[in-house]
Each structure stands twice: as structure tokens, then as C-alpha cells.
Amino acid sequence: MSAMSQNRRRVAAFMKIGAEELQAAGRLLADFPDQSMFFLQQSAEKFLRAVIEAEGKTASITHNIRVLADILGEDHPLFPTFVDLQDLSSAA
């Protein structure tokens, strides 16, 4: 498998898992808000990792959204969106 193919699979996997976690967060919100926030943080992290990978960069092992957003770079158009979600990191 080529490196490009492997990268596409990783990006697709992050997107799929992120979407599932976002759905779980929505389902849990009314009855289990703390668990919902955990899944919301995980979802944001997976989507951010997908963007980082798609840009050809390597994400660190951190779960901190701001640290990951910094890897993406302030000049990236999605940087402000992810930075707005940095407070979710405390739910990880």
C-alpha cells in the first residue's frame, strides 16, 4: 500500500470515528451531559487529526485541541474553528 493510500485511509478513519463520536455526544446530551462532553471532545480531536493528516503533517499523541491546532498552524482556515473548541480538552 502506498503512503498516499495509507494517509487517505487514516484520514477517512478519523472522519468516520469523529462522526460516530459526534452522534454519540448528541444522544447522550440530555441524560449524561458529562459523557456527552467527553464524546464531543473526542469528536473534535478526531476531526482535527483528520485535517492535520490531510495536510501531510503529523499529530502528536496529545489530546489537547489547542496543541493539535497549533500543529495545523495559525494560517490554516480551520485554525480559528478548532481554537474555539479548545475548552473541550478538559473533558478528555
Contacts in CASP RR format, 6 or more apart in sequence:
PFRMAT RR
TARGET T0000
AUTHOR 0000-0000-0000
METHOD contacts of the structure
MODEL  1
MSAMSQNRRRVAAFMKIGAEELQAAGRLLADFPDQSMFFLQQSAEKFLRA
VIEAEGKTASITHNIRVLADILGEDHPLFPTFVDLQDLSSAA
1 9 0 8 1.000
7 53 0 8 1.000
7 54 0 8 1.000
7 56 0 8 1.000
10 53 0 8 1.000
11 50 0 8 1.000
11 53 0 8 1.000
11 54 0 8 1.000
14 46 0 8 1.000
14 47 0 8 1.000
14 49 0 8 1.000
14 50 0 8 1.000
14 53 0 8 1.000
15 46 0 8 1.000
15 47 0 8 1.000
15 50 0 8 1.000
17 46 0 8 1.000
18 42 0 8 1.000
18 43 0 8 1.000
18 46 0 8 1.000
18 47 0 8 1.000
18 50 0 8 1.000
19 43 0 8 1.000
21 39 0 8 1.000
21 40 0 8 1.000
21 42 0 8 1.000
21 43 0 8 1.000
21 46 0 8 1.000
22 39 0 8 1.000
22 40 0 8 1.000
22 43 0 8 1.000
24 36 0 8 1.000
24 39 0 8 1.000
25 36 0 8 1.000
25 37 0 8 1.000
25 39 0 8 1.000
25 40 0 8 1.000
25 43 0 8 1.000
26 36 0 8 1.000
26 39 0 8 1.000
28 35 0 8 1.000
28 36 0 8 1.000
28 39 0 8 1.000
29 36 0 8 1.000
34 91 0 8 1.000
37 88 0 8 1.000
37 91 0 8 1.000
38 91 0 8 1.000
38 92 0 8 1.000
40 88 0 8 1.000
40 91 0 8 1.000
41 63 0 8 1.000
41 65 0 8 1.000
41 88 0 8 1.000
41 89 0 8 1.000
41 91 0 8 1.000
41 92 0 8 1.000
42 92 0 8 1.000
44 65 0 8 1.000
44 82 0 8 1.000
44 85 0 8 1.000
44 88 0 8 1.000
45 63 0 8 1.000
45 65 0 8 1.000
45 68 0 8 1.000
45 92 0 8 1.000
48 59 0 8 1.000
48 65 0 8 1.000
48 68 0 8 1.000
48 69 0 8 1.000
48 72 0 8 1.000
48 82 0 8 1.000
49 59 0 8 1.000
49 68 0 8 1.000
51 72 0 8 1.000
51 76 0 8 1.000
51 78 0 8 1.000
51 82 0 8 1.000
52 58 0 8 1.000
52 59 0 8 1.000
52 68 0 8 1.000
52 71 0 8 1.000
52 72 0 8 1.000
53 59 0 8 1.000
55 72 0 8 1.000
55 76 0 8 1.000
57 71 0 8 1.000
57 72 0 8 1.000
58 71 0 8 1.000
59 68 0 8 1.000
59 71 0 8 1.000
60 67 0 8 1.000
60 68 0 8 1.000
60 71 0 8 1.000
62 68 0 8 1.000
63 89 0 8 1.000
63 92 0 8 1.000
64 86 0 8 1.000
64 89 0 8 1.000
64 92 0 8 1.000
65 82 0 8 1.000
65 83 0 8 1.000
65 85 0 8 1.000
65 86 0 8 1.000
65 88 0 8 1.000
65 89 0 8 1.000
66 83 0 8 1.000
66 86 0 8 1.000
66 89 0 8 1.000
68 82 0 8 1.000
69 79 0 8 1.000
69 82 0 8 1.000
69 83 0 8 1.000
69 86 0 8 1.000
72 78 0 8 1.000
72 79 0 8 1.000
72 82 0 8 1.000
73 79 0 8 1.000
END
